[in-house]
Amino acid sequence: MTRVTRILWCALALGTIAGSAGVAATPPRYSRHETTTAEKIPLIVLRDETSRLEAAIAPTQGGELSGLAVEFKGRWVELLYRGRDYRPASGFRGKASILWPAVGSSVPTDATPVNGKVASAYDYQGTRYPMPQHGFARLKPWQVVRTWTNDTEAAVELVLKDDADSRTQYPFGFAVHVIYRVSAGRVEIHHEVKAAADNAAPMFFSIGNHIGFAVPLIAGSSVEAITVESPSHFEYLRGKNGAPDGTTRARRFAPSTPLKDLKFMPAMSVGGYEGDPWFRLTDASGPGVKVTHRAQSTPPLPFVQFNLYGGTAEGFFCPEPFVGLHNSLNSQTGQIDLAPGKSWTWLIRVEPERGAGQ
């Protein structure tokens, strides 16, 4: 390098330093970090600084969405019922657990009650397999595959694979990948269910998410002003075992309906959507939230598209997206049948909506 060249390089370097010294670096829009709850539960937190949205994921707790917070009037507000709270509690534990490979309880037709209760189980090829209510995925730790941020998102990918324990409940090889993305002011939950190539028969399952929102969304708001809205066409009636029996009656939530006038205890299962199914919960004093989902394919009717649970008296409302049917593992209806070596995808989108009170 000649003397002149060295002088030019030095001048350029000094100019760059001088030019950048007076300009503050723009912080990235998307970020991620790790933390723990008060109960020492590890969390991966994804944040959108522009939209002021934060999602917390708990890999060891069934890979669930543990928290969903937005900034409202200068403070962060947790929208999920019992978000990030893992203290012992009775009843619905809140948050947003992954339901797979079953939704609801599995009740064989000849099941014998013990102490007034029937063990959740299903029969397949001459063997009775135990199956926890809503499946085992929510009860197992998930493995973190990777986390990342870029100019368009903050994300984490988790996976649950079959093991010796799962084989005692579900005789199939599988890998369920879930990617949580925070992007453009919303949370997307991408599912990919893969059936092992050496499975001897199609792998059958139902899937859902038990997402539950606090009612009211903003502490101190009046429950009188909370509404729900959805373009469903019917609800499924339930048979003697408590599962939808395939019969329906008209049920619409459009225009929006006050939540105080409704009660989803026991749960109400709805369907009959045209296009992507969606449900909206709105707090007139602040933000609302809309849940939409889309499946690669759906089973023949009957199958549930949203399972509704809770109400104003319970302090929570769950618009649970489903692709499946209660007790499908026994009835072999309303479920996905996945051939060996094939995969199936499902997307849930959770969009906080800024209300007039913002």
C-alpha positions in Angstrom: 0.0 0.0 0.0 1.5 3.4 -1.1 1.7 6.4 1.2 -1.1 8.2 -0.7 -3.3 5.1 -0.4 -2.7 5.0 3.3 -3.7 8.6 3.7 -6.9 8.1 1.7 -7.9 5.0 3.8 -7.2 7.0 7.0 -9.3 9.9 5.8 -12.2 7.7 4.9 -12.0 5.9 8.2 -11.9 9.1 10.2 -14.8 10.5 8.2 -16.9 7.4 8.8 -16.2 7.6 12.6 -16.9 11.3 12.7 -20.1 10.9 10.6 -21.5 8.1 12.8 -20.5 9.6 16.2 -23.4 12.1 16.2 -26.0 9.6 15.0 -27.6 7.2 17.5 -27.9 3.6 16.2 -31.5 2.6 15.5 -32.4 -0.3 17.8 -33.7 -3.4 16.1 -37.5 -3.8 15.9 -37.5 -7.5 16.9 -35.7 -9.0 19.9 -35.6 -12.2 21.9 -34.3 -13.1 25.4 -34.5 -15.8 28.0 -35.9 -15.4 31.5 -37.7 -17.4 34.2 -41.0 -17.0 36.0 -41.2 -16.6 39.8 -41.5 -20.4 39.9 -38.2 -20.8 37.9 -40.0 -21.9 34.7 -37.7 -21.0 31.8 -39.2 -18.7 29.2 -38.2 -17.5 25.7 -39.5 -14.0 25.2 -40.1 -12.6 21.7 -40.7 -8.9 21.3 -41.9 -6.4 18.7 -40.7 -3.0 19.8 -42.7 -1.1 17.2 -46.0 -2.7 17.9 -45.2 -3.1 21.6 -46.1 -6.7 21.7 -44.4 -9.5 23.7 -44.9 -13.3 23.6 -43.4 -15.7 26.1 -43.0 -19.4 25.3 -42.4 -22.1 27.9 -40.6 -25.1 26.2 -40.6 -27.3 29.4 -44.3 -26.7 29.9 -45.7 -28.5 26.9 -44.1 -25.9 24.6 -47.0 -23.6 25.3 -47.6 -19.9 24.7 -47.2 -18.8 28.4 -47.8 -15.0 28.0 -49.0 -12.5 25.5 -48.6 -8.8 26.6 -49.2 -5.5 24.9 -48.3 -2.0 26.0 -51.5 -0.1 26.9 -51.5 3.6 28.1 -47.8 3.3 29.0 -47.9 0.0 30.8 -47.6 -3.6 29.8 -50.8 -5.6 30.1 -50.9 -9.4 30.1 -53.8 -10.6 28.0 -53.7 -14.4 28.7 -55.5 -15.7 31.8 -52.8 -16.6 34.4 -50.1 -15.6 31.9 -46.6 -16.6 33.1 -48.2 -17.7 36.4 -47.3 -21.3 37.4 -48.4 -21.2 41.0 -50.6 -24.2 42.0 -54.3 -23.5 41.2 -57.5 -25.4 40.8 -59.5 -25.4 37.7 -58.3 -24.0 34.3 -54.6 -23.3 34.5 -54.7 -20.6 31.8 -52.2 -19.7 29.1 -52.4 -21.5 25.7 -51.5 -25.1 25.8 -51.0 -27.3 22.7 -53.6 -30.1 22.5 -52.4 -33.2 20.6 -53.0 -35.9 19.5 -56.4 -35.6 21.1 -58.8 -32.9 22.1 -61.1 -33.4 25.0 -61.4 -36.8 26.8 -61.2 -40.2 25.1 -64.0 -42.5 26.3 -64.3 -46.1 25.0 -67.9 -47.2 24.6 -67.5 -50.0 27.1 -65.5 -48.0 29.6 -66.3 -48.7 33.3 -66.5 -45.8 35.7 -64.2 -46.0 38.7 -65.2 -43.8 41.7 -67.6 -42.1 39.3 -65.0 -41.3 36.7 -64.0 -42.9 33.4 -60.3 -43.2 32.6 -59.5 -41.3 29.4 -58.4 -44.0 26.9 -59.0 -45.4 23.4 -58.9 -48.7 21.6 -56.8 -49.4 18.5 -56.1 -52.7 16.9 -57.2 -54.7 19.9 -55.2 -52.7 22.5 -56.5 -50.1 24.9 -54.2 -47.1 25.2 -54.3 -44.5 27.9 -54.7 -40.9 26.6 -54.7 -37.9 28.9 -57.5 -35.4 28.4 -56.4 -33.1 25.5 -53.5 -35.4 24.7 -50.0 -35.7 26.1 -48.2 -33.0 24.1 -49.1 -30.3 26.7 -47.6 -32.5 29.5 -44.2 -33.1 28.0 -41.1 -30.9 27.7 -40.4 -29.8 24.2 -36.9 -29.4 22.7 -35.7 -26.0 21.4 -34.5 -26.4 17.9 -33.4 -22.8 17.2 -34.2 -19.2 17.9 -33.7 -16.2 15.7 -34.4 -12.5 14.9 -34.2 -10.6 11.7 -35.7 -7.5 10.1 -39.2 -9.1 9.9 -39.6 -11.3 13.0 -38.5 -12.8 16.2 -39.0 -16.5 16.4 -38.4 -19.8 18.1 -38.8 -23.4 16.8 -39.7 -26.3 19.2 -40.1 -30.0 18.5 -41.7 -32.9 20.2 -40.7 -36.4 19.1 -42.0 -39.9 20.0 -40.2 -41.8 22.7 -40.7 -44.9 24.8 -43.3 -43.2 27.0 -45.3 -41.8 24.1 -45.4 -45.2 22.5 -47.2 -46.6 25.5 -50.0 -44.0 24.7 -49.8 -43.6 21.0 -48.2 -46.4 18.8 -46.8 -44.1 16.1 -43.5 -42.5 15.3 -43.8 -38.7 14.9 -42.2 -35.3 15.1 -44.3 -32.2 15.8 -42.6 -29.0 15.0 -44.0 -25.7 16.3 -42.6 -22.3 15.3 -43.7 -19.2 17.3 -43.3 -16.0 15.3 -43.8 -12.4 16.5 -44.1 -10.3 13.4 -45.9 -7.1 12.4 -47.8 -6.8 15.6 -49.1 -10.4 15.8 -48.2 -13.8 17.0 -48.2 -16.7 14.5 -48.0 -20.3 15.7 -47.0 -22.7 12.8 -47.5 -26.4 13.4 -46.0 -29.2 11.2 -47.0 -32.7 12.2 -44.8 -35.4 10.6 -45.6 -39.1 10.5 -42.6 -41.5 10.6 -41.9 -43.3 7.3 -41.9 -46.6 9.1 -45.3 -46.3 10.7 -47.3 -49.4 9.8 -50.5 -47.5 9.2 -51.8 -44.0 8.9 -51.3 -41.9 12.0 -54.6 -40.3 13.2 -55.0 -37.3 15.5 -57.0 -34.2 16.5 -55.3 -31.0 17.3 -56.2 -27.8 19.2 -54.9 -24.9 21.3 -56.5 -24.1 24.7 -55.8 -20.4 24.5 -57.5 -18.5 27.3 -57.8 -14.7 27.7 -58.4 -12.8 30.9 -61.9 -11.3 31.3 -61.8 -8.4 31.4 -58.7 -7.9 29.3 -57.8 -4.7 31.1 -58.0 -4.9 34.9 -60.8 -2.8 36.3 -62.8 -2.7 33.0 -66.5 -3.5 33.2 -67.4 -7.0 32.0 -70.6 -5.4 30.7 -68.7 -3.9 27.8 -67.0 -7.1 26.6 -68.2 -8.6 23.4 -67.4 -11.6 21.2 -67.8 -11.9 17.5 -67.4 -14.8 15.0 -68.9 -15.8 11.6 -69.7 -19.4 12.7 -73.0 -21.0 11.4 -73.8 -23.7 13.9 -72.9 -25.3 17.2 -72.6 -29.1 17.7 -74.9 -30.7 20.2 -73.4 -33.1 22.7 -74.3 -36.7 23.3 -74.4 -38.7 26.5 -70.6 -38.9 26.8 -70.3 -35.1 26.6 -68.7 -35.2 23.1 -70.3 -33.6 20.0 -72.5 -36.2 18.4 -72.6 -34.6 14.9 -76.0 -33.0 15.3 -76.2 -29.2 15.0 -78.3 -26.1 15.5 -77.8 -22.6 14.2 -75.4 -20.5 16.2 -74.0 -17.1 15.1 -72.0 -14.5 16.9 -72.4 -11.7 14.3 -73.0 -9.0 14.9 -70.9 -8.9 18.1 -72.6 -10.3 21.2 -72.1 -9.3 24.9 -70.1 -12.0 26.6 -72.2 -11.5 29.8 -75.2 -12.9 27.9 -73.3 -16.1 27.0 -72.0 -19.0 29.1 -69.7 -21.6 27.9 -69.7 -24.0 30.9 -69.7 -26.7 29.7 -67.9 -25.8 26.5 -69.7 -25.0 23.2 -68.2 -26.4 20.0 -68.9 -24.4 16.8 -68.3 -24.7 13.1 -69.7 -24.0 9.7 -67.2 -21.3 8.7 -66.8 -19.9 5.2 -63.1 -19.2 4.8 -60.6 -19.2 7.6 -62.3 -19.6 11.0 -61.9 -16.6 13.4 -63.1 -15.4 16.8 -62.8 -11.9 18.3 -62.9 -10.8 21.9 -63.2 -7.0 22.5 -62.9 -5.0 25.6 -64.5 -1.6 24.9 -62.1 0.0 27.5 -59.0 -1.1 25.7 -57.6 -3.6 23.2 -59.2 -6.6 21.7 -57.8 -9.8 20.3 -58.6 -11.9 17.2 -57.7 -15.6 16.8 -57.7 -17.0 13.3 -56.5 -20.4 12.0 -55.9 -22.2 8.8 -55.2 -25.9 8.1 -53.5 -27.5 5.2 -56.5 -29.9 5.0 -59.5 -30.7 7.1 -61.4 -33.9 7.9 -64.9 -34.6 6.7 -67.7 -33.3 9.0 -68.3 -33.4 11.8 -65.3 -31.7 13.2 -64.9 -28.7 15.5 -63.4 -25.4 14.4 -63.6 -23.5 17.6 -64.3 -24.8 21.1 -65.6 -22.1 23.4 -65.0 -22.3 27.2 -65.5 -19.9 30.1 -67.4 -16.6 30.6 -67.5 -13.4 32.6 -68.2 -15.3 35.9 -65.2 -17.5 35.4 -62.8 -14.6 34.7 -61.6 -16.1 31.4 -62.8 -16.8 27.9 -61.2 -19.5 25.7 -61.8 -19.3 21.9 -59.9 -22.6 21.3 -59.0 -23.2 17.7 -59.6 -26.9 16.8 -59.1 -29.2 13.9 -60.7 -32.3 15.2 -63.4 -33.8 17.4 -63.7 -34.8 21.0 -63.2 -38.6 21.4 -62.1 -38.9 17.8 -59.5 -41.5 18.7 -62.4 -43.9 19.6 -64.9 -42.8 17.0 -62.4 -42.5 14.2 -64.3 -39.5 12.9 -63.4 -35.8 12.6 -59.7 -36.4 12.7 -56.6 -36.1 10.4 -55.3 -39.4 9.0 -51.7 -39.0 8.0 -50.0 -41.6 5.9 -46.5 -42.8 6.8 -43.8 -40.3 5.8 -46.2 -37.5 5.2 -46.6 -34.2 7.0 -49.5 -31.8 7.7 -49.5 -28.1 8.6 -51.7 -25.8 10.7 -51.3 -22.0 11.4 -52.8 -20.0 14.3 -52.7 -16.2 14.2 -53.3 -14.2 17.3 -53.7 -10.5 16.7 -54.1 -7.9 19.4 -56.3 -5.1 18.2 -55.9 -1.6 19.6 -59.2 -0.3 20.8 -60.6 3.2 21.1 -59.3 3.4 24.7 -55.7 3.2 23.5 
